[in-house]
Amino acid sequence: MTRPNAVTYALLMEGLCAREDYKTTGKMAFDMEYRDCKPDAVNYGVLMSDHGGAGISRD
């Protein structure tokens, strides 16, 4: 069985961000770690732009 890699997750997360589905994007990041897929710089970049686009901050 083929497993998704970091590139697959990055593409899916970018698509979710384009739809402004920020909640599912965050869940996908957790799913990635659960499936032992190490995030890379692209994945973190998508998450950062996701949080910025949603107006989420850690104030």
mmJSON file of the N, C-alpha and C atoms, coordinates in Angstrom:
{"data_MODEL":{"atom_site":{
"group_PDB":["ATOM","ATOM","ATOM","ATOM","ATOM","ATOM","ATOM","ATOM","ATOM","ATOM","ATOM","ATOM","ATOM","ATOM","ATOM","ATOM","ATOM","ATOM","ATOM","ATOM","ATOM","ATOM","ATOM","ATOM","ATOM","ATOM","ATOM","ATOM","ATOM","ATOM","ATOM","ATOM","ATOM","ATOM","ATOM","ATOM","ATOM","ATOM","ATOM","ATOM","ATOM","ATOM","ATOM","ATOM","ATOM","ATOM","ATOM","ATOM","ATOM","ATOM","ATOM","ATOM","ATOM","ATOM","ATOM","ATOM","ATOM","ATOM","ATOM","ATOM","ATOM","ATOM","ATOM","ATOM","ATOM","ATOM","ATOM","ATOM","ATOM","ATOM","ATOM","ATOM","ATOM","ATOM","ATOM","ATOM","ATOM","ATOM","ATOM","ATOM","ATOM","ATOM","ATOM","ATOM","ATOM","ATOM","ATOM","ATOM","ATOM","ATOM","ATOM","ATOM","ATOM","ATOM","ATOM","ATOM","ATOM","ATOM","ATOM","ATOM","ATOM","ATOM","ATOM","ATOM","ATOM","ATOM","ATOM","ATOM","ATOM","ATOM","ATOM","ATOM","ATOM","ATOM","ATOM","ATOM","ATOM","ATOM","ATOM","ATOM","ATOM","ATOM","ATOM","ATOM","ATOM","ATOM","ATOM","ATOM","ATOM","ATOM","ATOM","ATOM","ATOM","ATOM","ATOM","ATOM","ATOM","ATOM","ATOM","ATOM","ATOM","ATOM","ATOM","ATOM","ATOM","ATOM","ATOM","ATOM","ATOM","ATOM","ATOM","ATOM","ATOM","ATOM","ATOM","ATOM","ATOM","ATOM","ATOM","ATOM","ATOM","ATOM","ATOM","ATOM","ATOM","ATOM","ATOM","ATOM","ATOM","ATOM","ATOM","ATOM","ATOM","ATOM","ATOM","ATOM","ATOM"],
"id":[1,2,3,4,5,6,7,8,9,10,11,12,13,14,15,16,17,18,19,20,21,22,23,24,25,26,27,28,29,30,31,32,33,34,35,36,37,38,39,40,41,42,43,44,45,46,47,48,49,50,51,52,53,54,55,56,57,58,59,60,61,62,63,64,65,66,67,68,69,70,71,72,73,74,75,76,77,78,79,80,81,82,83,84,85,86,87,88,89,90,91,92,93,94,95,96,97,98,99,100,101,102,103,104,105,106,107,108,109,110,111,112,113,114,115,116,117,118,119,120,121,122,123,124,125,126,127,128,129,130,131,132,133,134,135,136,137,138,139,140,141,142,143,144,145,146,147,148,149,150,151,152,153,154,155,156,157,158,159,160,161,162,163,164,165,166,167,168,169,170,171,172,173,174,175,176,177],
"type_symbol":["N","C","C","N","C","C","N","C","C","N","C","C","N","C","C","N","C","C","N","C","C","N","C","C","N","C","C","N","C","C","N","C","C","N","C","C","N","C","C","N","C","C","N","C","C","N","C","C","N","C","C","N","C","C","N","C","C","N","C","C","N","C","C","N","C","C","N","C","C","N","C","C","N","C","C","N","C","C","N","C","C","N","C","C","N","C","C","N","C","C","N","C","C","N","C","C","N","C","C","N","C","C","N","C","C","N","C","C","N","C","C","N","C","C","N","C","C","N","C","C","N","C","C","N","C","C","N","C","C","N","C","C","N","C","C","N","C","C","N","C","C","N","C","C","N","C","C","N","C","C","N","C","C","N","C","C","N","C","C","N","C","C","N","C","C","N","C","C","N","C","C","N","C","C","N","C","C"],
"label_atom_id":["N","CA","C","N","CA","C","N","CA","C","N","CA","C","N","CA","C","N","CA","C","N","CA","C","N","CA","C","N","CA","C","N","CA","C","N","CA","C","N","CA","C","N","CA","C","N","CA","C","N","CA","C","N","CA","C","N","CA","C","N","CA","C","N","CA","C","N","CA","C","N","CA","C","N","CA","C","N","CA","C","N","CA","C","N","CA","C","N","CA","C","N","CA","C","N","CA","C","N","CA","C","N","CA","C","N","CA","C","N","CA","C","N","CA","C","N","CA","C","N","CA","C","N","CA","C","N","CA","C","N","CA","C","N","CA","C","N","CA","C","N","CA","C","N","CA","C","N","CA","C","N","CA","C","N","CA","C","N","CA","C","N","CA","C","N","CA","C","N","CA","C","N","CA","C","N","CA","C","N","CA","C","N","CA","C","N","CA","C","N","CA","C","N","CA","C","N","CA","C","N","CA","C","N","CA","C"],
"label_alt_id":[null,null,null,null,null,null,null,null,null,null,null,null,null,null,null,null,null,null,null,null,null,null,null,null,null,null,null,null,null,null,null,null,null,null,null,null,null,null,null,null,null,null,null,null,null,null,null,null,null,null,null,null,null,null,null,null,null,null,null,null,null,null,null,null,null,null,null,null,null,null,null,null,null,null,null,null,null,null,null,null,null,null,null,null,null,null,null,null,null,null,null,null,null,null,null,null,null,null,null,null,null,null,null,null,null,null,null,null,null,null,null,null,null,null,null,null,null,null,null,null,null,null,null,null,null,null,null,null,null,null,null,null,null,null,null,null,null,null,null,null,null,null,null,null,null,null,null,null,null,null,null,null,null,null,null,null,null,null,null,null,null,null,null,null,null,null,null,null,null,null,null,null,null,null,null,null,null],
"label_comp_id":["MET","MET","MET","THR","THR","THR","ARG","ARG","ARG","PRO","PRO","PRO","ASN","ASN","ASN","ALA","ALA","ALA","VAL","VAL","VAL","THR","THR","THR","TYR","TYR","TYR","ALA","ALA","ALA","LEU","LEU","LEU","LEU","LEU","LEU","MET","MET","MET","GLU","GLU","GLU","GLY","GLY","GLY","LEU","LEU","LEU","CYS","CYS","CYS","ALA","ALA","ALA","ARG","ARG","ARG","GLU","GLU","GLU","ASP","ASP","ASP","TYR","TYR","TYR","LYS","LYS","LYS","THR","THR","THR","THR","THR","THR","GLY","GLY","GLY","LYS","LYS","LYS","MET","MET","MET","ALA","ALA","ALA","PHE","PHE","PHE","ASP","ASP","ASP","MET","MET","MET","GLU","GLU","GLU","TYR","TYR","TYR","ARG","ARG","ARG","ASP","ASP","ASP","CYS","CYS","CYS","LYS","LYS","LYS","PRO","PRO","PRO","ASP","ASP","ASP","ALA","ALA","ALA","VAL","VAL","VAL","ASN","ASN","ASN","TYR","TYR","TYR","GLY","GLY","GLY","VAL","VAL","VAL","LEU","LEU","LEU","MET","MET","MET","SER","SER","SER","ASP","ASP","ASP","HIS","HIS","HIS","GLY","GLY","GLY","GLY","GLY","GLY","ALA","ALA","ALA","GLY","GLY","GLY","ILE","ILE","ILE","SER","SER","SER","ARG","ARG","ARG","ASP","ASP","ASP"],
"label_asym_id":["A","A","A","A","A","A","A","A","A","A","A","A","A","A","A","A","A","A","A","A","A","A","A","A","A","A","A","A","A","A","A","A","A","A","A","A","A","A","A","A","A","A","A","A","A","A","A","A","A","A","A","A","A","A","A","A","A","A","A","A","A","A","A","A","A","A","A","A","A","A","A","A","A","A","A","A","A","A","A","A","A","A","A","A","A","A","A","A","A","A","A","A","A","A","A","A","A","A","A","A","A","A","A","A","A","A","A","A","A","A","A","A","A","A","A","A","A","A","A","A","A","A","A","A","A","A","A","A","A","A","A","A","A","A","A","A","A","A","A","A","A","A","A","A","A","A","A","A","A","A","A","A","A","A","A","A","A","A","A","A","A","A","A","A","A","A","A","A","A","A","A","A","A","A","A","A","A"],
"label_entity_id":["1","1","1","1","1","1","1","1","1","1","1","1","1","1","1","1","1","1","1","1","1","1","1","1","1","1","1","1","1","1","1","1","1","1","1","1","1","1","1","1","1","1","1","1","1","1","1","1","1","1","1","1","1","1","1","1","1","1","1","1","1","1","1","1","1","1","1","1","1","1","1","1","1","1","1","1","1","1","1","1","1","1","1","1","1","1","1","1","1","1","1","1","1","1","1","1","1","1","1","1","1","1","1","1","1","1","1","1","1","1","1","1","1","1","1","1","1","1","1","1","1","1","1","1","1","1","1","1","1","1","1","1","1","1","1","1","1","1","1","1","1","1","1","1","1","1","1","1","1","1","1","1","1","1","1","1","1","1","1","1","1","1","1","1","1","1","1","1","1","1","1","1","1","1","1","1","1"],
"label_seq_id":[1,1,1,2,2,2,3,3,3,4,4,4,5,5,5,6,6,6,7,7,7,8,8,8,9,9,9,10,10,10,11,11,11,12,12,12,13,13,13,14,14,14,15,15,15,16,16,16,17,17,17,18,18,18,19,19,19,20,20,20,21,21,21,22,22,22,23,23,23,24,24,24,25,25,25,26,26,26,27,27,27,28,28,28,29,29,29,30,30,30,31,31,31,32,32,32,33,33,33,34,34,34,35,35,35,36,36,36,37,37,37,38,38,38,39,39,39,40,40,40,41,41,41,42,42,42,43,43,43,44,44,44,45,45,45,46,46,46,47,47,47,48,48,48,49,49,49,50,50,50,51,51,51,52,52,52,53,53,53,54,54,54,55,55,55,56,56,56,57,57,57,58,58,58,59,59,59],
"pdbx_PDB_ins_code":[null,null,null,null,null,null,null,null,null,null,null,null,null,null,null,null,null,null,null,null,null,null,null,null,null,null,null,null,null,null,null,null,null,null,null,null,null,null,null,null,null,null,null,null,null,null,null,null,null,null,null,null,null,null,null,null,null,null,null,null,null,null,null,null,null,null,null,null,null,null,null,null,null,null,null,null,null,null,null,null,null,null,null,null,null,null,null,null,null,null,null,null,null,null,null,null,null,null,null,null,null,null,null,null,null,null,null,null,null,null,null,null,null,null,null,null,null,null,null,null,null,null,null,null,null,null,null,null,null,null,null,null,null,null,null,null,null,null,null,null,null,null,null,null,null,null,null,null,null,null,null,null,null,null,null,null,null,null,null,null,null,null,null,null,null,null,null,null,null,null,null,null,null,null,null,null,null],
"Cartn_x":[0.843,0.0,0.885,0.565,1.312,0.888,1.888,1.61,1.914,1.135,1.413,2.723,3.427,4.657,4.456,5.526,5.428,4.92,5.303,4.853,3.345,2.852,1.413,0.637,1.109,0.44,0.497,1.637,1.758,0.746,0.597,-0.369,-1.8,-2.126,-3.474,-3.725,-2.735,-2.907,-3.024,-2.266,-2.39,-3.789,-4.333,-5.695,-6.721,-6.536,-7.455,-7.343,-6.116,-5.937,-6.63,-6.549,-7.202,-8.715,-9.256,-10.697,-11.016,-9.977,-10.101,-10.634,-10.237,-10.616,-9.458,-9.278,-8.123,-8.174,-9.355,-9.491,-9.004,-9.402,-8.985,-7.493,-6.951,-5.514,-4.732,-5.162,-4.507,-4.625,-5.792,-5.989,-5.07,-4.874,-4.003,-2.562,-2.13,-0.778,-0.628,-1.641,-1.595,-1.621,-2.417,-2.494,-1.141,-0.447,0.867,1.828,1.851,2.729,2.258,0.956,0.406,0.848,0.918,1.317,2.83,3.569,5.032,5.623,5.005,5.504,6.085,7.38,8.058,7.759,7.23,6.986,8.309,8.31,9.497,9.217,10.152,10.019,8.778,8.429,7.245,5.982,5.889,4.715,4.586,5.699,5.653,5.289,5.779,5.429,3.942,3.356,1.91,1.149,1.572,0.887,1.026,2.203,2.406,1.511,1.447,0.585,-0.88,-1.196,-2.552,-2.941,-2.095,-2.405,-2.454,-1.573,-1.596,-2.857,-3.278,-4.483,-5.741,-5.709,-6.886,-6.878,-5.784,-5.69,-5.425,-4.816,-4.528,-3.153,-3.066,-1.771,-1.713,-0.534,-0.361,-0.172,-0.956,-0.833,-1.255],
"Cartn_y":[-1.19,0.0,1.249,2.181,3.424,4.363,5.001,5.938,7.361,8.331,9.723,10.19,11.076,11.642,13.134,13.813,15.23,16.077,15.732,16.491,16.334,15.119,14.869,15.687,15.661,16.423,17.923,18.419,19.85,20.269,19.46,19.782,19.779,18.779,18.728,19.92,20.257,21.379,22.705,22.871,24.096,24.221,23.116,23.13,23.491,22.95,23.274,24.743,25.272,26.699,27.567,27.148,27.911,27.946,26.887,26.827,27.462,27.969,28.575,27.576,26.328,25.265,25.053,26.023,26.039,24.93,24.574,23.534,22.186,21.853,20.584,20.59,21.746,21.841,21.49,21.997,21.668,20.195,19.627,18.193,17.357,17.821,17.093,17.088,18.174,18.224,17.198,17.069,16.057,14.652,14.449,13.151,12.771,13.754,13.534,12.955,13.549,13.057,11.704,11.504,10.228,9.095,9.388,8.378,8.323,8.966,8.958,9.524,10.586,11.304,12.62,12.773,13.955,15.178,16.254,17.48,18.129,18.802,19.512,21.014,21.78,23.239,23.689,22.982,23.351,23.172,22.056,21.819,22.901,23.236,24.284,25.633,25.905,27.145,27.238,26.13,26.1,26.374,25.742,25.956,27.399,27.991,29.384,30.325,30.125,30.997,30.724,29.482,29.114,29.898,29.909,30.627,32.136,32.649,34.079,34.473,33.637,33.92,33.875,33.05,32.916,33.942,34.71,35.687,35.047,33.863,33.146,33.565,33.905,34.236,33.687,33.719,33.207,34.361,35.394,36.556,36.232],
"Cartn_z":[0.0,0.0,0.0,-0.845,-0.93,0.185,0.815,1.905,1.45,1.901,1.532,2.159,1.444,1.982,2.253,2.643,3.006,1.84,0.622,-0.554,-0.741,-0.587,-0.71,0.309,1.555,2.606,2.325,1.84,1.546,0.482,-0.553,-1.612,-1.086,-0.279,0.298,1.223,2.043,2.975,2.233,1.141,0.34,-0.252,-0.724,-1.264,-0.203,1.002,2.1,2.491,2.476,2.784,1.735,0.475,-0.592,-0.39,0.206,0.504,1.857,2.53,3.863,4.882,4.737,5.671,6.645,7.534,8.426,9.473,9.907,10.926,10.388,9.178,8.582,8.271,7.912,7.656,8.912,10.049,11.314,11.652,11.401,11.652,10.761,9.538,8.623,9.131,9.756,10.316,11.437,12.276,13.334,12.739,11.701,11.038,10.451,9.932,9.351,10.386,11.566,12.623,13.14,13.225,13.677,12.753,11.467,10.484,10.296,11.2,11.203,9.911,9.417,8.249,8.755,8.614,9.141,8.274,8.886,8.118,7.71,6.577,6.123,6.103,5.578,5.569,4.8,3.751,2.96,3.794,4.511,5.354,6.423,7.058,8.078,7.461,6.254,5.571,5.28,4.854,4.592,5.882,6.978,8.258,8.733,8.528,8.942,8.134,6.827,6.02,6.328,6.68,7.099,8.339,9.326,10.566,10.335,9.49,9.18,8.43,7.494,6.716,7.552,8.599,9.46,10.586,10.686,11.767,13.119,13.118,14.358,14.855,16.124,16.721,18.133,18.721,20.08,21.056,20.96,21.86,23.26],
"occupancy":[1.0,1.0,1.0,1.0,1.0,1.0,1.0,1.0,1.0,1.0,1.0,1.0,1.0,1.0,1.0,1.0,1.0,1.0,1.0,1.0,1.0,1.0,1.0,1.0,1.0,1.0,1.0,1.0,1.0,1.0,1.0,1.0,1.0,1.0,1.0,1.0,1.0,1.0,1.0,1.0,1.0,1.0,1.0,1.0,1.0,1.0,1.0,1.0,1.0,1.0,1.0,1.0,1.0,1.0,1.0,1.0,1.0,1.0,1.0,1.0,1.0,1.0,1.0,1.0,1.0,1.0,1.0,1.0,1.0,1.0,1.0,1.0,1.0,1.0,1.0,1.0,1.0,1.0,1.0,1.0,1.0,1.0,1.0,1.0,1.0,1.0,1.0,1.0,1.0,1.0,1.0,1.0,1.0,1.0,1.0,1.0,1.0,1.0,1.0,1.0,1.0,1.0,1.0,1.0,1.0,1.0,1.0,1.0,1.0,1.0,1.0,1.0,1.0,1.0,1.0,1.0,1.0,1.0,1.0,1.0,1.0,1.0,1.0,1.0,1.0,1.0,1.0,1.0,1.0,1.0,1.0,1.0,1.0,1.0,1.0,1.0,1.0,1.0,1.0,1.0,1.0,1.0,1.0,1.0,1.0,1.0,1.0,1.0,1.0,1.0,1.0,1.0,1.0,1.0,1.0,1.0,1.0,1.0,1.0,1.0,1.0,1.0,1.0,1.0,1.0,1.0,1.0,1.0,1.0,1.0,1.0,1.0,1.0,1.0,1.0,1.0,1.0],
"B_iso_or_equiv":[0.0,0.0,0.0,0.0,0.0,0.0,0.0,0.0,0.0,0.0,0.0,0.0,0.0,0.0,0.0,0.0,0.0,0.0,0.0,0.0,0.0,0.0,0.0,0.0,0.0,0.0,0.0,0.0,0.0,0.0,0.0,0.0,0.0,0.0,0.0,0.0,0.0,0.0,0.0,0.0,0.0,0.0,0.0,0.0,0.0,0.0,0.0,0.0,0.0,0.0,0.0,0.0,0.0,0.0,0.0,0.0,0.0,0.0,0.0,0.0,0.0,0.0,0.0,0.0,0.0,0.0,0.0,0.0,0.0,0.0,0.0,0.0,0.0,0.0,0.0,0.0,0.0,0.0,0.0,0.0,0.0,0.0,0.0,0.0,0.0,0.0,0.0,0.0,0.0,0.0,0.0,0.0,0.0,0.0,0.0,0.0,0.0,0.0,0.0,0.0,0.0,0.0,0.0,0.0,0.0,0.0,0.0,0.0,0.0,0.0,0.0,0.0,0.0,0.0,0.0,0.0,0.0,0.0,0.0,0.0,0.0,0.0,0.0,0.0,0.0,0.0,0.0,0.0,0.0,0.0,0.0,0.0,0.0,0.0,0.0,0.0,0.0,0.0,0.0,0.0,0.0,0.0,0.0,0.0,0.0,0.0,0.0,0.0,0.0,0.0,0.0,0.0,0.0,0.0,0.0,0.0,0.0,0.0,0.0,0.0,0.0,0.0,0.0,0.0,0.0,0.0,0.0,0.0,0.0,0.0,0.0,0.0,0.0,0.0,0.0,0.0,0.0],
"pdbx_formal_charge":[null,null,null,null,null,null,null,null,null,null,null,null,null,null,null,null,null,null,null,null,null,null,null,null,null,null,null,null,null,null,null,null,null,null,null,null,null,null,null,null,null,null,null,null,null,null,null,null,null,null,null,null,null,null,null,null,null,null,null,null,null,null,null,null,null,null,null,null,null,null,null,null,null,null,null,null,null,null,null,null,null,null,null,null,null,null,null,null,null,null,null,null,null,null,null,null,null,null,null,null,null,null,null,null,null,null,null,null,null,null,null,null,null,null,null,null,null,null,null,null,null,null,null,null,null,null,null,null,null,null,null,null,null,null,null,null,null,null,null,null,null,null,null,null,null,null,null,null,null,null,null,null,null,null,null,null,null,null,null,null,null,null,null,null,null,null,null,null,null,null,null,null,null,null,null,null,null],
"auth_seq_id":[1,1,1,2,2,2,3,3,3,4,4,4,5,5,5,6,6,6,7,7,7,8,8,8,9,9,9,10,10,10,11,11,11,12,12,12,13,13,13,14,14,14,15,15,15,16,16,16,17,17,17,18,18,18,19,19,19,20,20,20,21,21,21,22,22,22,23,23,23,24,24,24,25,25,25,26,26,26,27,27,27,28,28,28,29,29,29,30,30,30,31,31,31,32,32,32,33,33,33,34,34,34,35,35,35,36,36,36,37,37,37,38,38,38,39,39,39,40,40,40,41,41,41,42,42,42,43,43,43,44,44,44,45,45,45,46,46,46,47,47,47,48,48,48,49,49,49,50,50,50,51,51,51,52,52,52,53,53,53,54,54,54,55,55,55,56,56,56,57,57,57,58,58,58,59,59,59],
"auth_comp_id":["MET","MET","MET","THR","THR","THR","ARG","ARG","ARG","PRO","PRO","PRO","ASN","ASN","ASN","ALA","ALA","ALA","VAL","VAL","VAL","THR","THR","THR","TYR","TYR","TYR","ALA","ALA","ALA","LEU","LEU","LEU","LEU","LEU","LEU","MET","MET","MET","GLU","GLU","GLU","GLY","GLY","GLY","LEU","LEU","LEU","CYS","CYS","CYS","ALA","ALA","ALA","ARG","ARG","ARG","GLU","GLU","GLU","ASP","ASP","ASP","TYR","TYR","TYR","LYS","LYS","LYS","THR","THR","THR","THR","THR","THR","GLY","GLY","GLY","LYS","LYS","LYS","MET","MET","MET","ALA","ALA","ALA","PHE","PHE","PHE","ASP","ASP","ASP","MET","MET","MET","GLU","GLU","GLU","TYR","TYR","TYR","ARG","ARG","ARG","ASP","ASP","ASP","CYS","CYS","CYS","LYS","LYS","LYS","PRO","PRO","PRO","ASP","ASP","ASP","ALA","ALA","ALA","VAL","VAL","VAL","ASN","ASN","ASN","TYR","TYR","TYR","GLY","GLY","GLY","VAL","VAL","VAL","LEU","LEU","LEU","MET","MET","MET","SER","SER","SER","ASP","ASP","ASP","HIS","HIS","HIS","GLY","GLY","GLY","GLY","GLY","GLY","ALA","ALA","ALA","GLY","GLY","GLY","ILE","ILE","ILE","SER","SER","SER","ARG","ARG","ARG","ASP","ASP","ASP"],
"auth_asym_id":["A","A","A","A","A","A","A","A","A","A","A","A","A","A","A","A","A","A","A","A","A","A","A","A","A","A","A","A","A","A","A","A","A","A","A","A","A","A","A","A","A","A","A","A","A","A","A","A","A","A","A","A","A","A","A","A","A","A","A","A","A","A","A","A","A","A","A","A","A","A","A","A","A","A","A","A","A","A","A","A","A","A","A","A","A","A","A","A","A","A","A","A","A","A","A","A","A","A","A","A","A","A","A","A","A","A","A","A","A","A","A","A","A","A","A","A","A","A","A","A","A","A","A","A","A","A","A","A","A","A","A","A","A","A","A","A","A","A","A","A","A","A","A","A","A","A","A","A","A","A","A","A","A","A","A","A","A","A","A","A","A","A","A","A","A","A","A","A","A","A","A","A","A","A","A","A","A"],
"auth_atom_id":["N","CA","C","N","CA","C","N","CA","C","N","CA","C","N","CA","C","N","CA","C","N","CA","C","N","CA","C","N","CA","C","N","CA","C","N","CA","C","N","CA","C","N","CA","C","N","CA","C","N","CA","C","N","CA","C","N","CA","C","N","CA","C","N","CA","C","N","CA","C","N","CA","C","N","CA","C","N","CA","C","N","CA","C","N","CA","C","N","CA","C","N","CA","C","N","CA","C","N","CA","C","N","CA","C","N","CA","C","N","CA","C","N","CA","C","N","CA","C","N","CA","C","N","CA","C","N","CA","C","N","CA","C","N","CA","C","N","CA","C","N","CA","C","N","CA","C","N","CA","C","N","CA","C","N","CA","C","N","CA","C","N","CA","C","N","CA","C","N","CA","C","N","CA","C","N","CA","C","N","CA","C","N","CA","C","N","CA","C","N","CA","C","N","CA","C","N","CA","C","N","CA","C","N","CA","C"],
"pdbx_PDB_model_num":[1,1,1,1,1,1,1,1,1,1,1,1,1,1,1,1,1,1,1,1,1,1,1,1,1,1,1,1,1,1,1,1,1,1,1,1,1,1,1,1,1,1,1,1,1,1,1,1,1,1,1,1,1,1,1,1,1,1,1,1,1,1,1,1,1,1,1,1,1,1,1,1,1,1,1,1,1,1,1,1,1,1,1,1,1,1,1,1,1,1,1,1,1,1,1,1,1,1,1,1,1,1,1,1,1,1,1,1,1,1,1,1,1,1,1,1,1,1,1,1,1,1,1,1,1,1,1,1,1,1,1,1,1,1,1,1,1,1,1,1,1,1,1,1,1,1,1,1,1,1,1,1,1,1,1,1,1,1,1,1,1,1,1,1,1,1,1,1,1,1,1,1,1,1,1,1,1]
}}}
